[in-house]
Amino acid sequence: MADDHGVTPQSEDFSAWYNELVAKAQLVDRGPAKGTMVIRPYGYRLWELLQGELDRRIKDTGHENAYFPLLIPESYLRREAQHVEGFSPELAVVTHAGGKELEEPLVVRPTSETVIGEMMARWISSHRDLPLLLNQWANVVRWELRPRMFLRTTEFLWQEGHTAHADAADAMRETMLALDLYTEVARDIAAIPVVAGEKTAGERFAGAVRTFTIEGMMRDGKALQAGTSHYMGTNFAAAFDIHYTSAAGRLELCHTTSWGMSTRMIGGVIMTHGDDKGLVLPPRLAPYQVVIVPIGRGEQGERTLAAARDLAARLTAAGVRAHVDDRAQLSPGFRFNDWELRGVPIRLELGPRDLESDTVVMARRLGEEGKQSLPLAAVPASMPGILAEFQEFLLRRATAFRDERTTPVGTWESFTAAVGSGWALALHCGKPSCEDDIKARAAATPRCVPLDGAAETGTCVRCGEPSAYGKRVVFGRSY
Amino acid sequence: MADDHGVTPQSEDFSAWYNELVAKAQLVDRGPAKGTMVIRPYGYRLWELLQGELDRRIKDTGHENAYFPLLIPESYLRREAQHVEGFSPELAVVTHAGGKELEEPLVVRPTSETVIGEMMARWISSHRDLPLLLNQWANVVRWELRPRMFLRTTEFLWQEGHTAHADAADAMRETMLALDLYTEVARDIAAIPVVAGEKTAGERFAGAVRTFTIEGMMRDGKALQAGTSHYMGTNFAAAFDIHYTSAAGRLELCHTTSWGMSTRMIGGVIMTHGDDKGLVLPPRLAPYQVVIVPIGRGEQGERTLAAARDLAARLTAAGVRAHVDDRAQLSPGFRFNDWELRGVPIRLELGPRDLESDTVVMARRLGEEGKQSLPLAAVPASMPGILAEFQEFLLRRATAFRDERTTPVGTWESFTAAVGSGWALALHCGKPSCEDDIKARAAATPRCVPLDGAAETGTCVRCGEPSAYGKRVVFGRSY
């Protein structure tokens, strides 16, 4: 069997590297309809693990899951003017059902603000009903002309939080809480050191008053928006009549929020940690944290296979996701390459000589140390610590990479140089026309105004007008 | 505040009882598009708990979750003749997307055999790739003319297992394994004593060679099909070219299966256990297993509320899903009725006098015992046992109900009497025309040929021809 584990090097063509890798690592396949993807078991398990971490945090902060219909009357979207303008070009529309033409077409939800707004209006009457904290795990459809697996697909999976509050202050607290959850999951689970900040007016969600984002730097220096949280003000409440009676007996409009994180995050994991050998998965998201490869033929092979299974059982009992690669028909080298391609954090090789000496050979997917021989009996107890170290190593590595490629700039020349390989931190006038000019000339956009940026004012890096925002803005090319 | 907990009695109008209850218990609301439902947090939590139980069993038996696209080219459905015939009348069709008319319309999946078949054909080449054991959690759409919340809705949530095997024997083992999982989940988790059996030819899934089902008896005596498992033979493999090379080097067609359980099960739980006061939830599916109602006003109210919260924390630590009803503005009686309506298995009432004597009053949602006073300190340790007993009680009660209303019949008169209030066990000739005749005259259909039925032959209860199947068939009216 030919070894088909090679992918185009990142340095040669990052985009080809990505496209080849997601297919060869068996994360996805192409769906039959334009821009759709099939998420294969290895990719879906990654999503389930991410989902579990995020769902727990969403519930722990008082939100409840619910489910709203996929099909939404077209007229609902028109009730919020900016919303329909933003989403119209991307809609898939059901015009026929049950063998007949529908009186009113139904859109396949691109997001659920409208139908949830309609329900909030039914369910909320008193201040005692607030805050209403809902979340939904669902599929959404946005017609995609330039699809890219995980990053931009016609259908994707996500969670969308939707909440209603008595006033702006409470809704803004919620908006920032959701952003904090996303930052934590990205950093602690996906090992992506995202920058959290606010979008400029031109990059806001259709219908939002303020939009916040977490942005990760990919290994080609581009930015990936990995989660967003929106304060809607009373825009949707006004469009859908979401009112409540206050303690003082007055009828008031609610303030709403929405926030989402999607299967796009998996693309972020791939492009933050992967290398020319393939995926590198953070242990907390790896479907298999440890793969054991038994080596040897015939009777020897049977003995190492039995020992591998025993070790896997002890690792499982220690809370480690372990897998035995029992494909004896494939060479050890082929299997090693296969698990490197698929990004397994720790590989354990178990040959007849290892078994004789009660040891096992450990190879980390990344890092300075070469292979190490470990006493077999000690492996289950030490593995959680080894995995935690690997998780931290990935976060340190990604943080260093991001910091090296993030440059405070004061001139246009240094700006264009910085966005060629990473991010520029620049003062900006805040004018949409100047943003457009920058986009046209440098293919870069303001990714966010970082929450933790130091106070600074001066002149716009592009047009020289006085700076806005009171701090530097992160600019970069993006997905 | 008026007490709005009343529902029409079951005996008066079962259907009105059901429709009022699902709304008043806040399980669901109507969606804007015809026949769609919104699953509210209380209903969705029920589904999540069921999902967790089923998902664990599906994974433990070697299946992997994956995700396939929602939108399927219309031509895919036409490849399997029976399949398209069965589903055509129920399809929702996307004809426009991204602002343009599509060259080929896309159907919103009514089920995923076709798109998964296409992928299986890509992924399977050798006998080493078999069996391929996949499962998907997803929404599906089947246009519904007579919608009923949970039971028949235009969109519903389900899992669909899809597997491919080397031969008929292995595929049949899988078909029965899935049926066993469903039987176990229905019985042990939902406390529904289902009858497992095979569908007659006229009731088979569109495209299947054999269809198996689990059927539960609702409290109006009707049958609810609560899960099905299908052996497809090589029908889909032939339509989608799902081949493998055998160990002997020959190209062979795969044998496939599919099996599904849906949000319909929640309707089954409601109609198996509910009564005129409202829902009765089996503890293993109850969002709140125990609700604590603190009683008293002013300072006394504060003390009982604090004690209720402390007790809830200790119950949570003991693995019990506990909730404190802190709605002090509502009377105790209103709150008691509310939790009876919502089916909480155990209610704990905590008033000032209980607190003085370090006791709490326990009321079971159903059963012979009246209220009981329990020592407060002992409640957390004893609650798991009390809940397990209540779970068993519900299963025993439902089993007795089903058995009382299941009648072996030998004459047409006794047949029509039996299906008026429950199920008839009858010998049948197996002819579709005779099934149709029975349906027209008694509004009853063969629910299944039970797997564990005793061997028996004789003459058809309707037409007098020799019986088929070698055992009695379960007949009943159904949802």
Interface residues (C-beta under 8 A of the other chain):
Chain A: D29 G31 P32 A33 T36 M37 V38 I39 R40 P41 Y44 R45 W47 E48 E64 N65 A66 Y67 F68 P69 L70 L71 I72 P73 Y76 S88 P89 E90 L91 A92 V93 V94 T95 H96 A97 G98 G99 P105 L106 V108 V115 E118 M119 R122 W123 R128 L134 A138 N139 V141 W143 L145 T154 E155 L157 Q329
Chain B: D29 G31 P32 A33 T36 M37 V38 I39 R40 P41 Y44 R45 W47 E48 E64 N65 A66 Y67 F68 P69 L70 L71 I72 P73 Y76 S88 P89 E90 L91 A92 V93 V94 T95 H96 A97 G98 G99 P105 L106 V108 V115 E118 M119 R122 W123 R128 L134 A138 N139 V141 W143 L145 T154 E155 L157 Q329
